[in-house]
Amino acid sequence: MSCLVEEHFRCTGITPITKSNNSKMSDKSSKNSQFSKAAEILLALRPNIAAADRKAACDQLKLSRSTVGNYINGNVRDLATAERLIVFFREVVNRRELVLTGE
């Protein structure tokens, strides 16, 4: 950095972004990996989710049809909502699997 830039940062009290002070970036990438993982799980469940299952999720979880559709298509915006949908759809799919296998 030039002397003028360093002087500006010193006078204004602003800390310049450097490689050593970007610890927030690792938190963000960790969060992004959780979003990706949730999207992967919902996309894997999607082939086994019937229209009636989507409607039940809307009714029981108090979510809109578009929200449920977006999440099932991998567009995860909120991890808490994704978690609720994953738990709900896993239960539905597992219950259906038990019926189909005759257990």
Biopython code that builds the backbone (N, CA, C, O; Angstrom):
import numpy as np
from Bio.PDB.StructureBuilder import StructureBuilder

atoms = [
    (1, "MET", "N", (0.835, -1.181, 0.000)),
    (1, "MET", "CA", (0.000, 0.000, 0.000)),
    (1, "MET", "C", (0.877, 1.240, 0.000)),
    (1, "MET", "O", (1.973, 1.253, 0.560)),
    (2, "SER", "N", (0.374, 2.266, -0.633)),
    (2, "SER", "CA", (1.135, 3.509, -0.670)),
    (2, "SER", "C", (1.001, 4.225, 0.667)),
    (2, "SER", "O", (0.125, 3.904, 1.469)),
    (3, "CYS", "N", (1.862, 5.181, 0.894)),
    (3, "CYS", "CA", (1.850, 5.933, 2.146)),
    (3, "CYS", "C", (0.540, 6.700, 2.321)),
    (3, "CYS", "O", (0.027, 6.791, 3.437)),
    (4, "LEU", "N", (-0.008, 7.252, 1.241)),
    (4, "LEU", "CA", (-1.259, 7.997, 1.327)),
    (4, "LEU", "C", (-2.415, 7.091, 1.755)),
    (4, "LEU", "O", (-3.250, 7.485, 2.569)),
    (5, "VAL", "N", (-2.459, 5.885, 1.205)),
    (5, "VAL", "CA", (-3.529, 4.949, 1.552)),
    (5, "VAL", "C", (-3.395, 4.531, 3.010)),
    (5, "VAL", "O", (-4.383, 4.490, 3.743)),
    (6, "GLU", "N", (-2.182, 4.222, 3.425)),
    (6, "GLU", "CA", (-1.958, 3.845, 4.820)),
    (6, "GLU", "C", (-2.341, 4.983, 5.758)),
    (6, "GLU", "O", (-2.935, 4.741, 6.809)),
    (7, "GLU", "N", (-2.017, 6.201, 5.401)),
    (7, "GLU", "CA", (-2.359, 7.368, 6.202)),
    (7, "GLU", "C", (-3.879, 7.530, 6.291)),
    (7, "GLU", "O", (-4.415, 7.851, 7.352)),
    (8, "HIS", "N", (-4.570, 7.304, 5.162)),
    (8, "HIS", "CA", (-6.034, 7.399, 5.143)),
    (8, "HIS", "C", (-6.650, 6.380, 6.111)),
    (8, "HIS", "O", (-7.529, 6.723, 6.902)),
    (9, "PHE", "N", (-6.190, 5.146, 6.044)),
    (9, "PHE", "CA", (-6.721, 4.114, 6.932)),
    (9, "PHE", "C", (-6.435, 4.437, 8.395)),
    (9, "PHE", "O", (-7.281, 4.219, 9.262)),
    (10, "ARG", "N", (-5.241, 4.954, 8.663)),
    (10, "ARG", "CA", (-4.871, 5.290, 10.033)),
    (10, "ARG", "C", (-5.727, 6.442, 10.553)),
    (10, "ARG", "O", (-6.165, 6.410, 11.703)),
    (11, "CYS", "N", (-5.972, 7.454, 9.728)),
    (11, "CYS", "CA", (-6.759, 8.617, 10.148)),
    (11, "CYS", "C", (-8.240, 8.303, 10.312)),
    (11, "CYS", "O", (-8.889, 8.818, 11.223)),
    (12, "THR", "N", (-8.769, 7.470, 9.445)),
    (12, "THR", "CA", (-10.198, 7.175, 9.492)),
    (12, "THR", "C", (-10.528, 6.044, 10.459)),
    (12, "THR", "O", (-11.684, 5.873, 10.847)),
    (13, "GLY", "N", (-9.525, 5.277, 10.845)),
    (13, "GLY", "CA", (-9.768, 4.157, 11.753)),
    (13, "GLY", "C", (-10.331, 2.930, 11.059)),
    (13, "GLY", "O", (-10.733, 1.973, 11.720)),
    (14, "ILE", "N", (-10.364, 2.948, 9.737)),
    (14, "ILE", "CA", (-10.860, 1.806, 8.970)),
    (14, "ILE", "C", (-9.739, 0.783, 8.845)),
    (14, "ILE", "O", (-8.592, 1.132, 8.566)),
    (15, "THR", "N", (-10.082, -0.468, 9.051)),
    (15, "THR", "CA", (-9.101, -1.534, 8.897)),
    (15, "THR", "C", (-9.197, -2.087, 7.484)),
    (15, "THR", "O", (-10.262, -2.551, 7.078)),
    (16, "PRO", "N", (-8.114, -2.048, 6.734)),
    (16, "PRO", "CA", (-8.169, -2.586, 5.374)),
    (16, "PRO", "C", (-8.309, -4.108, 5.406)),
    (16, "PRO", "O", (-7.824, -4.770, 6.324)),
    (17, "ILE", "N", (-8.969, -4.637, 4.407)),
    (17, "ILE", "CA", (-9.131, -6.089, 4.331)),
    (17, "ILE", "C", (-7.843, -6.683, 3.804)),
    (17, "ILE", "O", (-7.363, -6.321, 2.730)),
    (18, "THR", "N", (-7.298, -7.596, 4.572)),
    (18, "THR", "CA", (-6.091, -8.300, 4.163)),
    (18, "THR", "C", (-6.325, -9.785, 4.311)),
    (18, "THR", "O", (-7.350, -10.206, 4.846)),
    (19, "LYS", "N", (-5.398, -10.570, 3.848)),
    (19, "LYS", "CA", (-5.544, -12.022, 3.943)),
    (19, "LYS", "C", (-5.580, -12.491, 5.386)),
    (19, "LYS", "O", (-6.178, -13.527, 5.677)),
    (20, "SER", "N", (-4.967, -11.766, 6.282)),
    (20, "SER", "CA", (-4.888, -12.214, 7.670)),
    (20, "SER", "C", (-6.150, -11.925, 8.476)),
    (20, "SER", "O", (-6.365, -12.562, 9.508)),
    (21, "ASN", "N", (-6.999, -10.980, 8.039)),
    (21, "ASN", "CA", (-8.169, -10.656, 8.842)),
    (21, "ASN", "C", (-9.479, -11.004, 8.144)),
    (21, "ASN", "O", (-10.471, -10.290, 8.293)),
    (22, "ASN", "N", (-9.489, -12.103, 7.380)),
    (22, "ASN", "CA", (-10.714, -12.504, 6.699)),
    (22, "ASN", "C", (-11.304, -13.766, 7.331)),
    (22, "ASN", "O", (-11.747, -14.668, 6.621)),
    (23, "SER", "N", (-11.310, -13.828, 8.655)),
    (23, "SER", "CA", (-11.841, -15.003, 9.342)),
    (23, "SER", "C", (-13.337, -15.145, 9.132)),
    (23, "SER", "O", (-13.867, -16.253, 9.219)),
    (24, "LYS", "N", (-14.033, -14.040, 8.854)),
    (24, "LYS", "CA", (-15.470, -14.118, 8.598)),
    (24, "LYS", "C", (-15.757, -14.925, 7.347)),
    (24, "LYS", "O", (-16.822, -15.531, 7.231)),
    (25, "MET", "N", (-14.827, -14.939, 6.419)),
    (25, "MET", "CA", (-15.032, -15.675, 5.185)),
    (25, "MET", "C", (-15.154, -17.171, 5.452)),
    (25, "MET", "O", (-15.949, -17.838, 4.791)),
    (26, "SER", "N", (-14.394, -17.721, 6.398)),
    (26, "SER", "CA", (-14.483, -19.149, 6.682)),
    (26, "SER", "C", (-15.832, -19.499, 7.295)),
    (26, "SER", "O", (-16.366, -20.576, 7.028)),
    (27, "ASP", "N", (-16.399, -18.600, 8.120)),
    (27, "ASP", "CA", (-17.731, -18.827, 8.667)),
    (27, "ASP", "C", (-18.764, -18.855, 7.549)),
    (27, "ASP", "O", (-19.681, -19.677, 7.562)),
    (28, "LYS", "N", (-18.614, -17.960, 6.590)),
    (28, "LYS", "CA", (-19.560, -17.880, 5.489)),
    (28, "LYS", "C", (-19.477, -19.124, 4.623)),
    (28, "LYS", "O", (-20.508, -19.655, 4.210)),
    (29, "SER", "N", (-18.275, -19.601, 4.339)),
    (29, "SER", "CA", (-18.147, -20.792, 3.506)),
    (29, "SER", "C", (-18.673, -22.018, 4.234)),
    (29, "SER", "O", (-19.214, -22.925, 3.602)),
    (30, "SER", "N", (-18.523, -22.059, 5.548)),
    (30, "SER", "CA", (-19.082, -23.155, 6.332)),
    (30, "SER", "C", (-20.595, -23.137, 6.248)),
    (30, "SER", "O", (-21.227, -24.185, 6.113)),
    (31, "LYS", "N", (-21.178, -21.945, 6.328)),
    (31, "LYS", "CA", (-22.622, -21.811, 6.238)),
    (31, "LYS", "C", (-23.093, -22.208, 4.841)),
    (31, "LYS", "O", (-24.118, -22.875, 4.695)),
    (32, "ASN", "N", (-22.343, -21.795, 3.811)),
    (32, "ASN", "CA", (-22.705, -22.157, 2.448)),
    (32, "ASN", "C", (-22.671, -23.660, 2.253)),
    (32, "ASN", "O", (-23.491, -24.204, 1.513)),
    (33, "SER", "N", (-21.737, -24.341, 2.902)),
    (33, "SER", "CA", (-21.675, -25.790, 2.756)),
    (33, "SER", "C", (-22.893, -26.440, 3.410)),
    (33, "SER", "O", (-23.355, -27.480, 2.940)),
    (34, "GLN", "N", (-23.420, -25.851, 4.482)),
    (34, "GLN", "CA", (-24.639, -26.386, 5.093)),
    (34, "GLN", "C", (-25.831, -26.165, 4.173)),
    (34, "GLN", "O", (-26.690, -27.039, 4.062)),
    (35, "PHE", "N", (-25.898, -25.023, 3.516)),
    (35, "PHE", "CA", (-26.963, -24.765, 2.555)),
    (35, "PHE", "C", (-26.878, -25.785, 1.414)),
    (35, "PHE", "O", (-27.893, -26.335, 0.988)),
    (36, "SER", "N", (-25.669, -26.027, 0.930)),
    (36, "SER", "CA", (-25.477, -26.985, -0.160)),
    (36, "SER", "C", (-25.883, -28.389, 0.257)),
    (36, "SER", "O", (-26.536, -29.104, -0.502)),
    (37, "LYS", "N", (-25.498, -28.778, 1.457)),
    (37, "LYS", "CA", (-25.833, -30.110, 1.964)),
    (37, "LYS", "C", (-27.342, -30.271, 2.093)),
    (37, "LYS", "O", (-27.888, -31.309, 1.716)),
    (38, "ALA", "N", (-28.023, -29.253, 2.622)),
    (38, "ALA", "CA", (-29.480, -29.301, 2.753)),
    (38, "ALA", "C", (-30.131, -29.402, 1.372)),
    (38, "ALA", "O", (-31.086, -30.158, 1.190)),
    (39, "ALA", "N", (-29.624, -28.651, 0.414)),
    (39, "ALA", "CA", (-30.168, -28.707, -0.950)),
    (39, "ALA", "C", (-29.972, -30.088, -1.556)),
    (39, "ALA", "O", (-30.871, -30.608, -2.218)),
    (40, "GLU", "N", (-28.809, -30.686, -1.338)),
    (40, "GLU", "CA", (-28.536, -32.031, -1.856)),
    (40, "GLU", "C", (-29.510, -33.058, -1.275)),
    (40, "GLU", "O", (-30.026, -33.911, -1.997)),
    (41, "ILE", "N", (-29.753, -32.972, 0.023)),
    (41, "ILE", "CA", (-30.655, -33.921, 0.680)),
    (41, "ILE", "C", (-32.069, -33.779, 0.122)),
    (41, "ILE", "O", (-32.717, -34.777, -0.194)),
    (42, "LEU", "N", (-32.545, -32.542, 0.001)),
    (42, "LEU", "CA", (-33.893, -32.312, -0.525)),
    (42, "LEU", "C", (-34.003, -32.754, -1.984)),
    (42, "LEU", "O", (-35.030, -33.303, -2.385)),
    (43, "LEU", "N", (-32.975, -32.526, -2.769)),
    (43, "LEU", "CA", (-32.991, -32.975, -4.168)),
    (43, "LEU", "C", (-33.010, -34.494, -4.258)),
    (43, "LEU", "O", (-33.640, -35.058, -5.153)),
    (44, "ALA", "N", (-32.320, -35.160, -3.331)),
    (44, "ALA", "CA", (-32.316, -36.630, -3.320)),
    (44, "ALA", "C", (-33.682, -37.180, -2.923)),
    (44, "ALA", "O", (-34.089, -38.236, -3.407)),
    (45, "LEU", "N", (-34.388, -36.475, -2.050)),
    (45, "LEU", "CA", (-35.717, -36.917, -1.617)),
    (45, "LEU", "C", (-36.787, -36.637, -2.670)),
    (45, "LEU", "O", (-37.814, -37.316, -2.697)),
    (46, "ARG", "N", (-36.567, -35.668, -3.522)),
    (46, "ARG", "CA", (-37.577, -35.186, -4.472)),
    (46, "ARG", "C", (-38.263, -36.280, -5.295)),
    (46, "ARG", "O", (-39.484, -36.222, -5.438)),
    (47, "PRO", "N", (-37.553, -37.277, -5.845)),
    (47, "PRO", "CA", (-38.257, -38.284, -6.647)),
    (47, "PRO", "C", (-39.295, -39.089, -5.861)),
    (47, "PRO", "O", (-40.213, -39.656, -6.455)),
    (48, "ASN", "N", (-39.161, -39.144, -4.555)),
    (48, "ASN", "CA", (-40.064, -39.934, -3.718)),
    (48, "ASN", "C", (-41.152, -39.097, -3.047)),
    (48, "ASN", "O", (-41.912, -39.607, -2.224)),
    (49, "ILE", "N", (-41.224, -37.832, -3.396)),
    (49, "ILE", "CA", (-42.208, -36.939, -2.779)),
    (49, "ILE", "C", (-43.389, -36.765, -3.727)),
    (49, "ILE", "O", (-43.234, -36.276, -4.846)),
    (50, "ALA", "N", (-44.564, -37.167, -3.269)),
    (50, "ALA", "CA", (-45.782, -37.044, -4.069)),
    (50, "ALA", "C", (-46.412, -35.675, -3.853)),
    (50, "ALA", "O", (-46.056, -34.954, -2.920)),
    (51, "ALA", "N", (-47.347, -35.328, -4.723)),
    (51, "ALA", "CA", (-48.050, -34.050, -4.607)),
    (51, "ALA", "C", (-48.790, -33.959, -3.273)),
    (51, "ALA", "O", (-48.851, -32.894, -2.658)),
    (52, "ALA", "N", (-49.348, -35.079, -2.836)),
    (52, "ALA", "CA", (-50.049, -35.093, -1.548)),
    (52, "ALA", "C", (-49.078, -34.832, -0.395)),
    (52, "ALA", "O", (-49.449, -34.225, 0.610)),
    (53, "ASP", "N", (-47.843, -35.291, -0.544)),
    (53, "ASP", "CA", (-46.823, -35.043, 0.486)),
    (53, "ASP", "C", (-46.487, -33.553, 0.557)),
    (53, "ASP", "O", (-46.310, -33.003, 1.644)),
    (54, "ARG", "N", (-46.401, -32.913, -0.587)),
    (54, "ARG", "CA", (-46.125, -31.468, -0.628)),
    (54, "ARG", "C", (-47.258, -30.690, 0.044)),
    (54, "ARG", "O", (-47.021, -29.760, 0.815)),
    (55, "LYS", "N", (-48.496, -31.093, -0.266)),
    (55, "LYS", "CA", (-49.648, -30.420, 0.329)),
    (55, "LYS", "C", (-49.659, -30.616, 1.843)),
    (55, "LYS", "O", (-49.945, -29.681, 2.591)),
    (56, "ALA", "N", (-49.348, -31.828, 2.291)),
    (56, "ALA", "CA", (-49.292, -32.100, 3.726)),
    (56, "ALA", "C", (-48.209, -31.262, 4.394)),
    (56, "ALA", "O", (-48.403, -30.766, 5.504)),
    (57, "ALA", "N", (-47.071, -31.101, 3.726)),
    (57, "ALA", "CA", (-45.989, -30.274, 4.274)),
    (57, "ALA", "C", (-46.455, -28.818, 4.404)),
    (57, "ALA", "O", (-46.170, -28.156, 5.402)),
    (58, "CYS", "N", (-47.166, -28.333, 3.395)),
    (58, "CYS", "CA", (-47.689, -26.959, 3.448)),
    (58, "CYS", "C", (-48.629, -26.786, 4.633)),
    (58, "CYS", "O", (-48.532, -25.812, 5.379)),
    (59, "ASP", "N", (-49.534, -27.736, 4.797)),
    (59, "ASP", "CA", (-50.534, -27.647, 5.862)),
    (59, "ASP", "C", (-49.915, -27.794, 7.249)),
    (59, "ASP", "O", (-50.181, -26.991, 8.143)),
    (60, "GLN", "N", (-49.089, -28.823, 7.420)),
    (60, "GLN", "CA", (-48.555, -29.119, 8.756)),
    (60, "GLN", "C", (-47.440, -28.171, 9.182)),
    (60, "GLN", "O", (-47.321, -27.837, 10.361)),
    (61, "LEU", "N", (-46.628, -27.740, 8.230)),
    (61, "LEU", "CA", (-45.490, -26.874, 8.575)),
    (61, "LEU", "C", (-45.799, -25.390, 8.368)),
    (61, "LEU", "O", (-44.951, -24.533, 8.615)),
    (62, "LYS", "N", (-47.019, -25.096, 7.911)),
    (62, "LYS", "CA", (-47.444, -23.706, 7.685)),
    (62, "LYS", "C", (-46.516, -22.979, 6.704)),
    (62, "LYS", "O", (-46.034, -21.878, 6.971)),
    (63, "LEU", "N", (-46.282, -23.634, 5.558)),
    (63, "LEU", "CA", (-45.446, -23.064, 4.511)),
    (63, "LEU", "C", (-46.265, -22.929, 3.236)),
    (63, "LEU", "O", (-47.242, -23.651, 3.039)),
    (64, "SER", "N", (-45.869, -22.012, 2.380)),
    (64, "SER", "CA", (-46.576, -21.845, 1.109)),
    (64, "SER", "C", (-46.145, -22.932, 0.122)),
    (64, "SER", "O", (-45.097, -23.557, 0.279)),
    (65, "ARG", "N", (-46.980, -23.139, -0.895)),
    (65, "ARG", "CA", (-46.660, -24.128, -1.925)),
    (65, "ARG", "C", (-45.372, -23.758, -2.654)),
    (65, "ARG", "O", (-44.558, -24.624, -2.973)),
    (66, "SER", "N", (-45.196, -22.473, -2.911)),
    (66, "SER", "CA", (-43.991, -22.046, -3.632)),
    (66, "SER", "C", (-42.730, -22.264, -2.787)),
    (66, "SER", "O", (-41.680, -22.625, -3.319)),
    (67, "THR", "N", (-42.834, -22.045, -1.483)),
    (67, "THR", "CA", (-41.673, -22.274, -0.605)),
    (67, "THR", "C", (-41.284, -23.745, -0.628)),
    (67, "THR", "O", (-40.112, -24.080, -0.796)),
    (68, "VAL", "N", (-42.266, -24.620, -0.458)),
    (68, "VAL", "CA", (-41.983, -26.064, -0.469)),
    (68, "VAL", "C", (-41.392, -26.456, -1.816)),
    (68, "VAL", "O", (-40.418, -27.207, -1.864)),
    (69, "GLY", "N", (-41.963, -25.960, -2.909)),
    (69, "GLY", "CA", (-41.442, -26.267, -4.238)),
    (69, "GLY", "C", (-40.018, -25.782, -4.438)),
    (69, "GLY", "O", (-39.183, -26.496, -4.994)),
    (70, "ASN", "N", (-39.743, -24.574, -3.987)),
    (70, "ASN", "CA", (-38.386, -24.032, -4.113)),
    (70, "ASN", "C", (-37.371, -24.882, -3.362)),
    (70, "ASN", "O", (-36.297, -25.180, -3.885)),
    (71, "TYR", "N", (-37.704, -25.267, -2.151)),
    (71, "TYR", "CA", (-36.766, -26.052, -1.342)),
    (71, "TYR", "C", (-36.548, -27.435, -1.943)),
    (71, "TYR", "O", (-35.422, -27.932, -1.967)),
    (72, "ILE", "N", (-37.622, -28.059, -2.429)),
    (72, "ILE", "CA", (-37.490, -29.384, -3.035)),
    (72, "ILE", "C", (-36.638, -29.316, -4.301)),
    (72, "ILE", "O", (-35.967, -30.286, -4.653)),
    (73, "ASN", "N", (-36.663, -28.185, -4.975)),
    (73, "ASN", "CA", (-35.857, -28.006, -6.181)),
    (73, "ASN", "C", (-34.439, -27.537, -5.874)),
    (73, "ASN", "O", (-33.686, -27.206, -6.791)),
    (74, "GLY", "N", (-34.066, -27.503, -4.593)),
    (74, "GLY", "CA", (-32.694, -27.178, -4.209)),
    (74, "GLY", "C", (-32.427, -25.726, -3.938)),
    (74, "GLY", "O", (-31.271, -25.346, -3.752)),
    (75, "ASN", "N", (-33.452, -24.894, -3.906)),
    (75, "ASN", "CA", (-33.272, -23.466, -3.656)),
    (75, "ASN", "C", (-33.488, -23.192, -2.162)),
    (75, "ASN", "O", (-34.550, -22.725, -1.751)),
    (76, "VAL", "N", (-32.479, -23.487, -1.376)),
    (76, "VAL", "CA", (-32.560, -23.361, 0.084)),
    (76, "VAL", "C", (-32.170, -21.949, 0.489)),
    (76, "VAL", "O", (-31.083, -21.478, 0.155)),
    (77, "ARG", "N", (-33.063, -21.271, 1.214)),
    (77, "ARG", "CA", (-32.825, -19.904, 1.674)),
    (77, "ARG", "C", (-32.636, -19.809, 3.180)),
    (77, "ARG", "O", (-31.995, -18.883, 3.677)),
    (78, "ASP", "N", (-33.200, -20.778, 3.906)),
    (78, "ASP", "CA", (-33.159, -20.738, 5.366)),
    (78, "ASP", "C", (-32.919, -22.156, 5.875)),
    (78, "ASP", "O", (-33.668, -23.074, 5.539)),
    (79, "LEU", "N", (-31.885, -22.333, 6.677)),
    (79, "LEU", "CA", (-31.532, -23.673, 7.139)),
    (79, "LEU", "C", (-32.575, -24.270, 8.066)),
    (79, "LEU", "O", (-32.783, -25.483, 8.047)),
    (80, "ALA", "N", (-33.230, -23.459, 8.869)),
    (80, "ALA", "CA", (-34.255, -23.982, 9.785)),
    (80, "ALA", "C", (-35.434, -24.545, 8.999)),
    (80, "ALA", "O", (-35.957, -25.608, 9.335)),
    (81, "THR", "N", (-35.848, -23.840, 7.963)),
    (81, "THR", "CA", (-36.945, -24.332, 7.121)),
    (81, "THR", "C", (-36.520, -25.598, 6.390)),
    (81, "THR", "O", (-37.292, -26.552, 6.293)),
    (82, "ALA", "N", (-35.303, -25.606, 5.881)),
    (82, "ALA", "CA", (-34.791, -26.799, 5.193)),
    (82, "ALA", "C", (-34.778, -27.996, 6.136)),
    (82, "ALA", "O", (-35.149, -29.104, 5.749)),
    (83, "GLU", "N", (-34.352, -27.768, 7.365)),
    (83, "GLU", "CA", (-34.302, -28.853, 8.356)),
    (83, "GLU", "C", (-35.701, -29.402, 8.620)),
    (83, "GLU", "O", (-35.892, -30.618, 8.668)),
    (84, "ARG", "N", (-36.675, -28.518, 8.790)),
    (84, "ARG", "CA", (-38.051, -28.959, 9.035)),
    (84, "ARG", "C", (-38.576, -29.784, 7.869)),
    (84, "ARG", "O", (-39.225, -30.810, 8.072)),
    (85, "LEU", "N", (-38.295, -29.337, 6.641)),
    (85, "LEU", "CA", (-38.755, -30.070, 5.465)),
    (85, "LEU", "C", (-38.047, -31.417, 5.320)),
    (85, "LEU", "O", (-38.677, -32.410, 4.957)),
    (86, "ILE", "N", (-36.762, -31.456, 5.597)),
    (86, "ILE", "CA", (-36.015, -32.717, 5.503)),
    (86, "ILE", "C", (-36.584, -33.738, 6.480)),
    (86, "ILE", "O", (-36.829, -34.886, 6.111)),
    (87, "VAL", "N", (-36.794, -33.322, 7.723)),
    (87, "VAL", "CA", (-37.345, -34.234, 8.733)),
    (87, "VAL", "C", (-38.729, -34.712, 8.305)),
    (87, "VAL", "O", (-39.025, -35.904, 8.386)),
    (88, "PHE", "N", (-39.572, -33.800, 7.853)),
    (88, "PHE", "CA", (-40.932, -34.153, 7.444)),
    (88, "PHE", "C", (-40.920, -35.150, 6.282)),
    (88, "PHE", "O", (-41.575, -36.190, 6.345)),
    (89, "PHE", "N", (-40.174, -34.829, 5.224)),
    (89, "PHE", "CA", (-40.186, -35.690, 4.045)),
    (89, "PHE", "C", (-39.489, -37.021, 4.285)),
    (89, "PHE", "O", (-39.880, -38.030, 3.697)),
    (90, "ARG", "N", (-38.474, -37.049, 5.127)),
    (90, "ARG", "CA", (-37.851, -38.337, 5.461)),
    (90, "ARG", "C", (-38.840, -39.251, 6.176)),
    (90, "ARG", "O", (-38.894, -40.450, 5.901)),
    (91, "GLU", "N", (-39.619, -38.685, 7.091)),
    (91, "GLU", "CA", (-40.626, -39.484, 7.788)),
    (91, "GLU", "C", (-41.658, -40.029, 6.807)),
    (91, "GLU", "O", (-42.029, -41.200, 6.882)),
    (92, "VAL", "N", (-42.119, -39.190, 5.892)),
    (92, "VAL", "CA", (-43.122, -39.602, 4.912)),
    (92, "VAL", "C", (-42.562, -40.702, 4.007)),
    (92, "VAL", "O", (-43.222, -41.714, 3.772)),
    (93, "VAL", "N", (-41.354, -40.501, 3.507)),
    (93, "VAL", "CA", (-40.737, -41.469, 2.598)),
    (93, "VAL", "C", (-40.467, -42.781, 3.331)),
    (93, "VAL", "O", (-40.708, -43.852, 2.775)),
    (94, "ASN", "N", (-39.975, -42.718, 4.560)),
    (94, "ASN", "CA", (-39.712, -43.940, 5.330)),
    (94, "ASN", "C", (-40.999, -44.694, 5.633)),
    (94, "ASN", "O", (-41.034, -45.921, 5.551)),
    (95, "ARG", "N", (-42.050, -43.970, 5.979)),
    (95, "ARG", "CA", (-43.341, -44.602, 6.256)),
    (95, "ARG", "C", (-43.868, -45.300, 4.997)),
    (95, "ARG", "O", (-44.361, -46.426, 5.068)),
    (96, "ARG", "N", (-43.764, -44.637, 3.864)),
    (96, "ARG", "CA", (-44.211, -45.230, 2.600)),
    (96, "ARG", "C", (-43.367, -46.458, 2.258)),
    (96, "ARG", "O", (-43.896, -47.460, 1.775)),
    (97, "GLU", "N", (-42.093, -46.386, 2.500)),
    (97, "GLU", "CA", (-41.190, -47.510, 2.223)),
    (97, "GLU", "C", (-41.577, -48.725, 3.061)),
    (97, "GLU", "O", (-41.551, -49.851, 2.565)),
    (98, "LEU", "N", (-41.935, -48.506, 4.320)),
    (98, "LEU", "CA", (-42.370, -49.604, 5.173)),
    (98, "LEU", "C", (-43.648, -50.258, 4.638)),
    (98, "LEU", "O", (-43.784, -51.481, 4.661)),
    (99, "VAL", "N", (-44.562, -49.449, 4.169)),
    (99, "VAL", "CA", (-45.805, -49.981, 3.599)),
    (99, "VAL", "C", (-45.522, -50.777, 2.334)),
    (99, "VAL", "O", (-46.093, -51.849, 2.135)),
    (100, "LEU", "N", (-44.657, -50.271, 1.491)),
    (100, "LEU", "CA", (-44.348, -50.939, 0.226)),
    (100, "LEU", "C", (-43.583, -52.227, 0.411)),
    (100, "LEU", "O", (-43.735, -53.158, -0.380)),
    (101, "THR", "N", (-42.762, -52.294, 1.440)),
    (101, "THR", "CA", (-42.002, -53.526, 1.678)),
    (101, "THR", "C", (-42.791, -54.539, 2.494)),
    (101, "THR", "O", (-42.369, -55.686, 2.642)),
    (102, "GLY", "N", (-43.929, -54.122, 3.020)),
    (102, "GLY", "CA", (-44.791, -55.037, 3.755)),
    (102, "GLY", "C", (-44.365, -55.286, 5.188)),
    (102, "GLY", "O", (-44.769, -56.284, 5.785)),
    (103, "GLU", "N", (-43.580, -54.424, 5.736)),
    (103, "GLU", "CA", (-43.120, -54.593, 7.127)),
    (103, "GLU", "C", (-44.007, -53.854, 8.090)),
    (103, "GLU", "O", (-43.769, -53.886, 9.298)),
]
sb = StructureBuilder()
sb.init_structure("model")
sb.init_model(0)
sb.init_chain("A")
sb.init_seg("    ")
for serial, (resi, resn, name, xyz) in enumerate(atoms, 1):
    if name == "N":
        sb.init_residue(resn, " ", resi, " ")
    sb.init_atom(name, np.array(xyz, "f"), 0.0, 1.0, " ", f" {name:<3s}", serial, name[0])
structure = sb.get_structure()
